[in-house]
Amino acid sequence: MPIKDDYASYLKRQKQFQEKPIAKYWTEQEARYVEPFQIFGNLYYVGDSWVCVHLVDTGDGLLLFDAGNCGAEAMLIHSIWEMGFRPQDVKWIILSHGHVDHFGAAPFFRKMFGTKIYLGQPDAEMFRTAPEQSMIQESSSCMDMLFEADHEIEEGEILIFGNTSIQFYLVPGHTRGCISCFFNVTDGISVKRAGYYGGFGFNTLQKDFLLEIGDIKLEARKVYLNSIDKVISQKVDIFMGNHASNVNLLKKRQYMLEHPGKNPFLDSESWRNYLEQKKQELLDLEKSDNL
Ligand SMILES: [Zn+2]
């Protein structure tokens, strides 16, 4: 296509995108701003009101879980500074899965600071073979791009980041390469076990979506339920979701501010309860599809 037409078509797509209500959330980072805070010990929150980003101070470099939504670069730099850390010390980014609203600033961190990017192997494969399933075409941020991960996470791997050892599982369902993982965090007095689950959304489990990507038997739903069963019995003191709504993050943060000394993030029931709830919701979706 001649360059002039190409640019005109780009402008048209931009305009169409900005007219979608969702664009507000994808482009107006300020509208989603959350003041960063310490969750417990060496675990911090530097994400926004929609998409979580967790920071772990490993004693020998910083680790991020996810890299924010499209256009999250400035927010992350700001929030990491605000917590008293240096963005250039972010050595590793572990991605919950390969959707654009979670890997937003990852290529930027790698370019700027040499950060290594970790992604579940099946989603790294998805980038190579079905890049449109990353949803990158939904983003209007010029910073977004696909990338080769530095490390493709495999089922059952244990990886060491500074003083933090992390046990990984693959929990396919929302995407094929969602990861779940478990590790200890500490405030220097007590040790708590954090549990992360990298993708609950049903947007990729809707019948139309699955048929379009060739999953004609809707197998992904069965896979989703099996993945939850794989990790639901893990002991988890601090449940880390990858969207703020998974863990009622804003409510818990508000409670913390109003009740100094109390920490609602320490809750050994919420992991199991939420995973059970998602199983039930998926079974309900199946039922309503079959009506
Ligand atoms: Zn997703």
Residues whose N, C-alpha, C, O or C-beta is under 5 A from the ligand:
A	BS01	ZN	H99
